[in-house]
Amino acid sequence: MNPYVLATLLSSLGLGTTLTFASSHWLLAWMGLEINTLAITPLMAQHHHPRAVEATTKYFLTQATAAAMILFASTTNAWMTGEWSINDLSNPIASTMFMAALALKIGLAPMHFWMPEVLQGLDLLTGLILSTWQKLAPFALIIQTAQTIDPLLLTLLGISSTLVGGWGGLNQTQLRKILAYSSIAHMGWMIIVIQYAPQLTLIALGTYIIMTSAAFLTLKMSLTTKINTLATTWSKSPILTSTTALVLLSLGGLPPLTGFMPKWLILQELTKQDLPIIATAMALTALISLYFYLRLCYAMTLTISPNMINSTTPWRTQTTQTSLPLALFTTAALGLLPMAPAILMLTT
């Protein structure tokens, strides 16, 4: 892709998200989301592969549907209340419709069906942008309007997302689909606590972005998209293989890694709010997700050649890729747990 075009598209992505962050008017927020969608569409279709074009079409249609629903919800709210401000979402029909639209935007269950299919058709860097940056603008709107949305709806969305995110990933062999289901499960954790402690949602979103970035950049570095090729990465880069296993366990939420921090704080908050059954359900669904992360770790670090490996072992060629972002994200994904009190103090 032409570097000028790429720079324009990436700056448009930044502009769209910033516009939604800064807006207090519905139309401006909607415009930011639309700029975001239109800027990432050419990035998704840049390889001209039939799968990439199909993924782009699916993504565009779902995002356009969600944008139309947001516009309809905001118009309904303005019609009922006479207010276009984001903070005055007082009409229950409009708020439910708005939450459904944003759930479709970020891929919460049961509006998640597009997410694994779209991510599977993209290359790893565009998939990384889709899994991380594209979640920021919708989350800014959800946090601003969370207090006006029915708590039962948010709880159902949260629990169903963690359940679907765990269950859906069990049967997959494609790493991008596994990361898509992982994303759905993490979104559920963020949504479940958003009315009680929005700062915990921000912490969970930040740690999710760090861990997912580390996972995607690792896969890009080792040029891996399937589990059976993952099993041969130890011969190419042994140190990267061991850190990747730890990043995957961090995504699963095991202590003493960074991914344990948001889960621990969210379970603590739910227990404080006298919701022990929901907290137990969330902890049990996290175990389902942990199973497929452990499966990836097993395939990557615990299989010894020639056991169970169908693909040929790759050459140890020198990579030309920049490894600094990968090193930074991996370090953050493994070692931020001791910083939990400081992070919590900064966000509250």
Disulfide bonds with the S-S distance in Angstrom:
none
